[in-house]
Amino acid sequence: MVVLLLDNAGWHRAKNLQVPPGLVLMHLPAYTPELSPAEPVIPLIREAVANRSFEGLDELEEVLVRRCAYLMEHPEVVRGRAGFQWLPK
């Protein structure tokens, strides 16, 4: 079974969506960004692109890929920001 957490963005809802067996969609309560696992990590990613300009999308993508690779190699940085007790050490 897979539980997929979604915020309440309009594009996360569809009237005729057919959810496959074994997948459960759970919507987070409105106005609770602290419950979204991605929220505390977004500033870590944004740091790589803040106050910069890029020649094009390829350059932007390259910078973001490097930043994400760094964060994957340094989970302590993410753990320190996110502070979720369930993150493996």
N, CA, C and O atoms as CSV, one atom per row, in Angstrom:
chain,resi,resn,atom,element,x,y,z
A,1,MET,N,N,0.845,-1.169,0.000
A,1,MET,CA,C,0.000,0.000,0.000
A,1,MET,C,C,0.895,1.237,0.000
A,1,MET,O,O,1.907,1.285,0.698
A,2,VAL,N,N,0.512,2.223,-0.784
A,2,VAL,CA,C,1.220,3.497,-0.862
A,2,VAL,C,C,0.249,4.596,-0.453
A,2,VAL,O,O,-0.862,4.690,-0.974
A,3,VAL,N,N,0.687,5.422,0.486
A,3,VAL,CA,C,-0.110,6.572,0.905
A,3,VAL,C,C,0.583,7.800,0.338
A,3,VAL,O,O,1.752,8.047,0.634
A,4,LEU,N,N,-0.124,8.564,-0.469
A,4,LEU,CA,C,0.416,9.766,-1.092
A,4,LEU,C,C,-0.224,10.982,-0.447
A,4,LEU,O,O,-1.438,11.172,-0.518
A,5,LEU,N,N,0.619,11.815,0.193
A,5,LEU,CA,C,0.125,13.035,0.832
A,5,LEU,C,C,0.066,14.157,-0.190
A,5,LEU,O,O,1.018,14.372,-0.940
A,6,LEU,N,N,-1.037,14.861,-0.219
A,6,LEU,CA,C,-1.238,15.973,-1.143
A,6,LEU,C,C,-1.689,17.195,-0.358
A,6,LEU,O,O,-2.394,17.081,0.644
A,7,ASP,N,N,-1.270,18.369,-0.831
A,7,ASP,CA,C,-1.851,19.560,-0.232
A,7,ASP,C,C,-3.186,19.811,-0.935
A,7,ASP,O,O,-3.625,18.993,-1.744
A,8,ASN,N,N,-3.808,20.900,-0.639
A,8,ASN,CA,C,-5.139,21.150,-1.199
A,8,ASN,C,C,-5.111,22.024,-2.444
A,8,ASN,O,O,-6.092,22.701,-2.751
A,9,ALA,N,N,-4.001,22.014,-3.158
A,9,ALA,CA,C,-3.930,22.770,-4.403
A,9,ALA,C,C,-4.987,22.246,-5.372
A,9,ALA,O,O,-5.275,21.050,-5.416
A,10,GLY,N,N,-5.547,23.156,-6.136
A,10,GLY,CA,C,-6.612,22.786,-7.063
A,10,GLY,C,C,-6.224,21.701,-8.046
A,10,GLY,O,O,-7.067,20.895,-8.439
A,11,TRP,N,N,-4.952,21.666,-8.456
A,11,TRP,CA,C,-4.535,20.665,-9.436
A,11,TRP,C,C,-4.289,19.305,-8.805
A,11,TRP,O,O,-3.935,18.363,-9.514
A,12,HIS,N,N,-4.465,19.169,-7.490
A,12,HIS,CA,C,-4.354,17.872,-6.838
A,12,HIS,C,C,-5.723,17.230,-6.644
A,12,HIS,O,O,-5.855,16.235,-5.932
A,13,ARG,N,N,-6.705,17.787,-7.260
A,13,ARG,CA,C,-8.059,17.237,-7.146
A,13,ARG,C,C,-8.656,17.073,-8.535
A,13,ARG,O,O,-8.515,17.940,-9.398
A,14,ALA,N,N,-9.314,15.964,-8.730
A,14,ALA,CA,C,-9.997,15.705,-9.994
A,14,ALA,C,C,-11.291,14.965,-9.682
A,14,ALA,O,O,-11.314,14.048,-8.861
A,15,LYS,N,N,-12.350,15.368,-10.338
A,15,LYS,CA,C,-13.654,14.758,-10.056
A,15,LYS,C,C,-13.727,13.311,-10.524
A,15,LYS,O,O,-14.373,12.483,-9.883
A,16,ASN,N,N,-13.071,13.003,-11.632
A,16,ASN,CA,C,-13.184,11.662,-12.212
A,16,ASN,C,C,-11.892,10.848,-12.085
A,16,ASN,O,O,-11.664,9.924,-12.866
A,17,LEU,N,N,-11.063,11.184,-11.122
A,17,LEU,CA,C,-9.800,10.489,-10.947
A,17,LEU,C,C,-10.031,9.051,-10.521
A,17,LEU,O,O,-10.787,8.783,-9.586
A,18,GLN,N,N,-9.381,8.134,-11.207
A,18,GLN,CA,C,-9.449,6.729,-10.831
A,18,GLN,C,C,-8.140,6.361,-10.143
A,18,GLN,O,O,-7.088,6.285,-10.778
A,19,VAL,N,N,-8.221,6.140,-8.857
A,19,VAL,CA,C,-7.037,5.813,-8.067
A,19,VAL,C,C,-6.832,4.303,-8.136
A,19,VAL,O,O,-7.749,3.537,-7.840
A,20,PRO,N,N,-5.632,3.870,-8.525
A,20,PRO,CA,C,-5.382,2.435,-8.634
A,20,PRO,C,C,-5.415,1.744,-7.276
A,20,PRO,O,O,-5.189,2.381,-6.247
A,21,PRO,N,N,-5.692,0.457,-7.271
A,21,PRO,CA,C,-5.684,-0.293,-6.000
A,21,PRO,C,C,-4.300,-0.201,-5.346
A,21,PRO,O,O,-3.276,-0.196,-6.030
A,22,GLY,N,N,-4.290,-0.131,-4.043
A,22,GLY,CA,C,-3.040,-0.063,-3.311
A,22,GLY,C,C,-2.502,1.349,-3.140
A,22,GLY,O,O,-1.458,1.541,-2.517
A,23,LEU,N,N,-3.201,2.339,-3.683
A,23,LEU,CA,C,-2.793,3.736,-3.548
A,23,LEU,C,C,-3.895,4.490,-2.809
A,23,LEU,O,O,-5.065,4.439,-3.190
A,24,VAL,N,N,-3.502,5.184,-1.754
A,24,VAL,CA,C,-4.456,5.970,-0.971
A,24,VAL,C,C,-4.001,7.419,-1.032
A,24,VAL,O,O,-2.853,7.733,-0.718
A,25,LEU,N,N,-4.911,8.300,-1.438
A,25,LEU,CA,C,-4.615,9.732,-1.482
A,25,LEU,C,C,-5.132,10.375,-0.202
A,25,LEU,O,O,-6.313,10.258,0.126
A,26,MET,N,N,-4.245,11.053,0.519
A,26,MET,CA,C,-4.651,11.758,1.730
A,26,MET,C,C,-4.319,13.231,1.554
A,26,MET,O,O,-3.170,13.589,1.295
A,27,HIS,N,N,-5.315,14.071,1.693
A,27,HIS,CA,C,-5.110,15.510,1.579
A,27,HIS,C,C,-4.810,16.090,2.954
A,27,HIS,O,O,-5.507,15.813,3.931
A,28,LEU,N,N,-3.762,16.897,3.008
A,28,LEU,CA,C,-3.421,17.572,4.250
A,28,LEU,C,C,-4.490,18.617,4.561
A,28,LEU,O,O,-5.129,19.140,3.648
A,29,PRO,N,N,-4.688,18.921,5.827
A,29,PRO,CA,C,-5.641,19.977,6.166
A,29,PRO,C,C,-5.203,21.313,5.556
A,29,PRO,O,O,-4.015,21.560,5.352
A,30,ALA,N,N,-6.165,22.145,5.278
A,30,ALA,CA,C,-5.873,23.456,4.696
A,30,ALA,C,C,-5.040,24.303,5.657
A,30,ALA,O,O,-5.186,24.216,6.876
A,31,TYR,N,N,-4.175,25.114,5.084
A,31,TYR,CA,C,-3.375,26.082,5.838
A,31,TYR,C,C,-2.469,25.427,6.889
A,31,TYR,O,O,-2.325,25.934,8.002
A,32,THR,N,N,-1.863,24.293,6.516
A,32,THR,CA,C,-0.936,23.616,7.423
A,32,THR,C,C,0.365,23.277,6.689
A,32,THR,O,O,0.695,22.100,6.544
A,33,PRO,N,N,1.107,24.287,6.224
A,33,PRO,CA,C,2.341,23.991,5.497
A,33,PRO,C,C,3.365,23.242,6.343
A,33,PRO,O,O,4.243,22.566,5.807
A,34,GLU,N,N,3.253,23.363,7.675
A,34,GLU,CA,C,4.204,22.660,8.537
A,34,GLU,C,C,4.044,21.142,8.466
A,34,GLU,O,O,4.940,20.405,8.879
A,35,LEU,N,N,2.919,20.676,7.951
A,35,LEU,CA,C,2.706,19.239,7.807
A,35,LEU,C,C,3.247,18.700,6.488
A,35,LEU,O,O,3.387,17.486,6.334
A,36,SER,N,N,3.544,19.550,5.562
A,36,SER,CA,C,4.055,19.120,4.267
A,36,SER,C,C,5.548,18.834,4.383
A,36,SER,O,O,6.317,19.725,4.745
A,37,PRO,N,N,5.970,17.615,4.084
A,37,PRO,CA,C,7.390,17.272,4.220
A,37,PRO,C,C,8.301,18.118,3.337
A,37,PRO,O,O,9.479,18.280,3.655
A,38,ALA,N,N,7.790,18.654,2.251
A,38,ALA,CA,C,8.631,19.426,1.330
A,38,ALA,C,C,8.837,20.867,1.779
A,38,ALA,O,O,9.830,21.486,1.397
A,39,GLU,N,N,7.946,21.407,2.565
A,39,GLU,CA,C,8.010,22.820,2.926
A,39,GLU,C,C,9.336,23.250,3.555
A,39,GLU,O,O,9.896,24.261,3.131
A,40,PRO,N,N,9.861,22.528,4.546
A,40,PRO,CA,C,11.112,22.995,5.152
A,40,PRO,C,C,12.322,22.853,4.230
A,40,PRO,O,O,13.348,23.495,4.453
A,41,VAL,N,N,12.211,22.023,3.204
A,41,VAL,CA,C,13.334,21.771,2.302
A,41,VAL,C,C,13.390,22.805,1.176
A,41,VAL,O,O,14.460,23.043,0.617
A,42,ILE,N,N,12.279,23.410,0.841
A,42,ILE,CA,C,12.228,24.364,-0.269
A,42,ILE,C,C,13.247,25.489,-0.106
A,42,ILE,O,O,13.915,25.823,-1.084
A,43,PRO,N,N,13.407,26.093,1.076
A,43,PRO,CA,C,14.438,27.141,1.202
A,43,PRO,C,C,15.854,26.630,0.929
A,43,PRO,O,O,16.693,27.380,0.429
A,44,LEU,N,N,16.128,25.370,1.252
A,44,LEU,CA,C,17.447,24.803,0.974
A,44,LEU,C,C,17.717,24.737,-0.523
A,44,LEU,O,O,18.852,24.919,-0.964
A,45,ILE,N,N,16.694,24.481,-1.285
A,45,ILE,CA,C,16.836,24.418,-2.739
A,45,ILE,C,C,16.868,25.829,-3.320
A,45,ILE,O,O,17.643,26.121,-4.231
A,46,ARG,N,N,16.027,26.684,-2.787
A,46,ARG,CA,C,15.935,28.066,-3.274
A,46,ARG,C,C,17.254,28.818,-3.097
A,46,ARG,O,O,17.570,29.706,-3.889
A,47,GLU,N,N,18.028,28.470,-2.059
A,47,GLU,CA,C,19.308,29.144,-1.814
A,47,GLU,C,C,20.216,29.113,-3.039
A,47,GLU,O,O,20.978,30.051,-3.270
A,48,ALA,N,N,20.138,28.048,-3.820
A,48,ALA,CA,C,21.022,27.884,-4.976
A,48,ALA,C,C,20.656,28.815,-6.131
A,48,ALA,O,O,21.491,29.083,-6.995
A,49,VAL,N,N,19.434,29.304,-6.155
A,49,VAL,CA,C,18.993,30.105,-7.301
A,49,VAL,C,C,18.582,31.529,-6.924
A,49,VAL,O,O,18.289,32.343,-7.799
A,50,ALA,N,N,18.560,31.828,-5.638
A,50,ALA,CA,C,18.120,33.154,-5.197
A,50,ALA,C,C,19.071,34.241,-5.685
A,50,ALA,O,O,20.291,34.077,-5.664
A,51,ASN,N,N,18.492,35.341,-6.118
A,51,ASN,CA,C,19.245,36.524,-6.549
A,51,ASN,C,C,20.238,36.235,-7.667
A,51,ASN,O,O,21.329,36.805,-7.710
A,52,ARG,N,N,19.854,35.360,-8.551
A,52,ARG,CA,C,20.699,35.014,-9.704
A,52,ARG,C,C,19.857,35.086,-10.963
A,52,ARG,O,O,18.632,34.971,-10.919
A,53,SER,N,N,20.520,35.274,-12.063
A,53,SER,CA,C,19.830,35.171,-13.352
A,53,SER,C,C,20.480,34.039,-14.129
A,53,SER,O,O,21.636,33.692,-13.886
A,54,PHE,N,N,19.742,33.472,-15.052
A,54,PHE,CA,C,20.204,32.326,-15.815
A,54,PHE,C,C,19.990,32.589,-17.297
A,54,PHE,O,O,19.022,33.232,-17.701
A,55,GLU,N,N,20.913,32.079,-18.091
A,55,GLU,CA,C,20.816,32.240,-19.546
A,55,GLU,C,C,19.618,31.502,-20.123
A,55,GLU,O,O,19.066,31.912,-21.144
A,56,GLY,N,N,19.220,30.427,-19.480
A,56,GLY,CA,C,18.088,29.653,-19.975
A,56,GLY,C,C,17.722,28.551,-18.997
A,56,GLY,O,O,18.323,28.424,-17.931
A,57,LEU,N,N,16.733,27.759,-19.371
A,57,LEU,CA,C,16.257,26.697,-18.493
A,57,LEU,C,C,17.307,25.619,-18.267
A,57,LEU,O,O,17.356,25.017,-17.194
A,58,ASP,N,N,18.153,25.369,-19.272
A,58,ASP,CA,C,19.193,24.351,-19.108
A,58,ASP,C,C,20.151,24.728,-17.980
A,58,ASP,O,O,20.527,23.877,-17.175
A,59,GLU,N,N,20.540,25.985,-17.922
A,59,GLU,CA,C,21.439,26.438,-16.861
A,59,GLU,C,C,20.754,26.364,-15.494
A,59,GLU,O,O,21.361,25.936,-14.512
A,60,LEU,N,N,19.504,26.778,-15.440
A,60,LEU,CA,C,18.740,26.693,-14.198
A,60,LEU,C,C,18.640,25.242,-13.738
A,60,LEU,O,O,18.847,24.938,-12.564
A,61,GLU,N,N,18.323,24.360,-14.666
A,61,GLU,CA,C,18.204,22.936,-14.326
A,61,GLU,C,C,19.533,22.389,-13.798
A,61,GLU,O,O,19.553,21.634,-12.826
A,62,GLU,N,N,20.629,22.764,-14.431
A,62,GLU,CA,C,21.950,22.299,-14.004
A,62,GLU,C,C,22.236,22.704,-12.561
A,62,GLU,O,O,22.726,21.897,-11.771
A,63,VAL,N,N,21.932,23.947,-12.221
A,63,VAL,CA,C,22.164,24.443,-10.860
A,63,VAL,C,C,21.275,23.693,-9.864
A,63,VAL,O,O,21.733,23.311,-8.787
A,64,LEU,N,N,20.017,23.487,-10.220
A,64,LEU,CA,C,19.103,22.788,-9.314
A,64,LEU,C,C,19.496,21.328,-9.143
A,64,LEU,O,O,19.397,20.789,-8.040
A,65,VAL,N,N,19.935,20.686,-10.206
A,65,VAL,CA,C,20.367,19.291,-10.106
A,65,VAL,C,C,21.585,19.184,-9.187
A,65,VAL,O,O,21.661,18.276,-8.359
A,66,ARG,N,N,22.534,20.107,-9.332
A,66,ARG,CA,C,23.712,20.096,-8.458
A,66,ARG,C,C,23.314,20.296,-6.998
A,66,ARG,O,O,23.842,19.630,-6.108
A,67,ARG,N,N,22.384,21.212,-6.760
A,67,ARG,CA,C,21.942,21.478,-5.382
A,67,ARG,C,C,21.243,20.260,-4.790
A,67,ARG,O,O,21.493,19.890,-3.643
A,68,CYS,N,N,20.369,19.641,-5.573
A,68,CYS,CA,C,19.661,18.454,-5.085
A,68,CYS,C,C,20.632,17.305,-4.833
A,68,CYS,O,O,20.476,16.567,-3.860
A,69,ALA,N,N,21.636,17.145,-5.703
A,69,ALA,CA,C,22.649,16.106,-5.502
A,69,ALA,C,C,23.410,16.362,-4.203
A,69,ALA,O,O,23.676,15.433,-3.440
A,70,TYR,N,N,23.759,17.621,-3.954
A,70,TYR,CA,C,24.443,17.976,-2.710
A,70,TYR,C,C,23.580,17.610,-1.503
A,70,TYR,O,O,24.073,17.020,-0.542
A,71,LEU,N,N,22.307,17.956,-1.552
A,71,LEU,CA,C,21.419,17.679,-0.424
A,71,LEU,C,C,21.249,16.176,-0.215
A,71,LEU,O,O,21.130,15.717,0.921
A,72,MET,N,N,21.237,15.414,-1.298
A,72,MET,CA,C,21.138,13.958,-1.169
A,72,MET,C,C,22.393,13.379,-0.521
A,72,MET,O,O,22.314,12.402,0.224
A,73,GLU,N,N,23.548,13.978,-0.802
A,73,GLU,CA,C,24.807,13.498,-0.234
A,73,GLU,C,C,25.027,13.988,1.197
A,73,GLU,O,O,25.894,13.475,1.903
A,74,HIS,N,N,24.248,14.971,1.620
A,74,HIS,CA,C,24.381,15.549,2.963
A,74,HIS,C,C,23.029,15.556,3.679
A,74,HIS,O,O,22.450,16.619,3.903
A,75,PRO,N,N,22.527,14.373,4.038
A,75,PRO,CA,C,21.202,14.312,4.671
A,75,PRO,C,C,21.137,15.065,5.998
A,75,PRO,O,O,20.054,15.445,6.443
A,76,GLU,N,N,22.277,15.279,6.624
A,76,GLU,CA,C,22.266,16.004,7.897
A,76,GLU,C,C,21.807,17.445,7.704
A,76,GLU,O,O,21.231,18.038,8.616
A,77,VAL,N,N,22.057,18.016,6.519
A,77,VAL,CA,C,21.604,19.381,6.228
A,77,VAL,C,C,20.076,19.405,6.170
A,77,VAL,O,O,19.431,20.291,6.729
A,78,VAL,N,N,19.523,18.421,5.489
A,78,VAL,CA,C,18.057,18.336,5.367
A,78,VAL,C,C,17.454,18.010,6.729
A,78,VAL,O,O,16.460,18.612,7.133
A,79,ARG,N,N,18.049,17.067,7.424
A,79,ARG,CA,C,17.535,16.670,8.733
A,79,ARG,C,C,17.548,17.853,9.698
A,79,ARG,O,O,16.619,18.028,10.486
A,80,GLY,N,N,18.607,18.665,9.631
A,80,GLY,CA,C,18.700,19.820,10.511
A,80,GLY,C,C,17.621,20.849,10.244
A,80,GLY,O,O,17.147,21.516,11.164
A,81,ARG,N,N,17.233,20.979,8.988
A,81,ARG,CA,C,16.205,21.959,8.633
A,81,ARG,C,C,14.807,21.402,8.870
A,81,ARG,O,O,13.933,22.088,9.399
A,82,ALA,N,N,14.611,20.161,8.474
A,82,ALA,CA,C,13.275,19.577,8.553
A,82,ALA,C,C,12.926,19.214,9.999
A,82,ALA,O,O,11.812,19.471,10.456
A,83,GLY,N,N,13.884,18.614,10.716
A,83,GLY,CA,C,13.657,18.303,12.116
A,83,GLY,C,C,12.613,17.241,12.371
A,83,GLY,O,O,12.094,17.141,13.483
A,84,PHE,N,N,12.293,16.446,11.366
A,84,PHE,CA,C,11.310,15.391,11.579
A,84,PHE,C,C,11.954,14.256,12.358
A,84,PHE,O,O,13.041,13.797,12.008
A,85,GLN,N,N,11.298,13.810,13.397
A,85,GLN,CA,C,11.841,12.763,14.244
A,85,GLN,C,C,11.938,11.419,13.520
A,85,GLN,O,O,12.752,10.577,13.900
A,86,TRP,N,N,11.137,11.209,12.502
A,86,TRP,CA,C,11.093,9.917,11.825
A,86,TRP,C,C,12.181,9.761,10.764
A,86,TRP,O,O,12.318,8.682,10.187
A,87,LEU,N,N,12.959,10.816,10.492
A,87,LEU,CA,C,14.026,10.688,9.487
A,87,LEU,C,C,15.113,9.766,10.018
A,87,LEU,O,O,15.566,9.933,11.150
A,88,PRO,N,N,15.543,8.780,9.205
A,88,PRO,CA,C,16.625,7.898,9.658
A,88,PRO,C,C,17.925,8.662,9.802
A,88,PRO,O,O,18.189,9.603,9.054
A,89,LYS,N,N,18.724,8.259,10.753
A,89,LYS,CA,C,20.006,8.927,10.994
A,89,LYS,C,C,21.122,8.211,10.282
A,89,LYS,O,O,22.277,8.628,10.369
